[in-house]
Amino acid sequence: MLASGTWGWGENLNKFLSLEEIKTSIGALVTKGISLKPREGNPPPRISEVPCGLINFIGLENPGIKDFKTKYLGVIKAYGVPVIVNLYGESIEDFVILAKELKGEVSGLELNISCPNVEKGGILFSESPKLVRELVTKVRKVWDDFLAVKLSPFGPVFEVAENCKKAGSDALVVANTYPALKVLNLNPLKILKGGLSGPAIKPITLRLVWELSQKLTLPIIGCGGIITGKDVLEYLFCGAKAVQIGTANLINPKSVSIIMKELENIHIG
């Protein structure tokens, strides 16, 4: 799958990959996070390279659900690949409304629980297993198709994962980015705080995938630092049933096609 936030809104995907490559290399397209209303995102700088990865501070910039449906959804669906929409909400009700808006329109939903619940004083959904269970339960009541939860890699991860299963999630995406900081300038001090992705996080996420797969029967979609075909196999051998490719898309938009070719020729031993 192409991970959320790493391939834009899909309007330029066919400039880098042929339709044949898209259909044969990509199992699903996961959109950037969509909210009820448009979000401008954070002021720049919003992204910066670090050793073996990058830090992003995008701020969930998106056009809002109505513009997404009218301007972008048709373009993405025309590629002929299943579309999974990543949802962002400030309350459980936000997620429920978004799910209703997309019913019958896409193949699945991915719930971003690494966002604050304004109704609960700004606590991250991922910090409260009880809150996550309530969220998934209420979305499941209005959504019959594929439903995944994108886990935060920190906090009560295992309890959250168990509650996702009990509430009716079909899969877990393991995992979101890791909190990180980069010093952009020393004098005066200027920093960038955001989410770390890329090869730097692969060993940590791989362990999380392994440990969760030992404890749960719920399918796991591995996501974190996949750059090569060997990376994909390591995730699958450690318990993932599928993978998402993220930062690699920013390094080379044709990465997914390259990785698939590597998988066809890789030697295991």
KARAHU-V670625 format. One record per run of one state. SS is the DSSP state (a for helix, b for strand, c for the rest). FROM is the first residue (numbers start at 1). LEN is the number of residues. If there is no record, write none. Layout:
ss=(SS,SS)
from=(FROM,FROM)
len=(LEN,LEN)
//
This chain:
ss=(c,b,c,a,c,a,c,b,c,b,c,b,c,b,c,b,c,b,c,a,c,b,c,a,c,b,c,b,a,c,b,a,c,a,c,b,c,a,c,b,c,b,c,b,c,a,c,b,c,a,c,b,c,a,c,a,c)
from=(1,2,3,13,17,19,26,29,31,34,35,39,40,47,51,53,57,62,63,65,78,83,88,92,103,108,113,116,118,121,123,125,128,129,143,146,151,157,168,171,175,178,186,190,198,199,216,219,224,229,238,242,246,247,252,255,266)
len=(1,1,10,4,2,7,3,2,3,1,4,1,7,4,2,4,5,1,2,13,5,5,4,11,5,5,3,2,3,2,2,3,1,14,3,5,6,11,3,4,3,8,4,8,1,17,3,5,5,9,4,4,1,5,3,11,4)
//
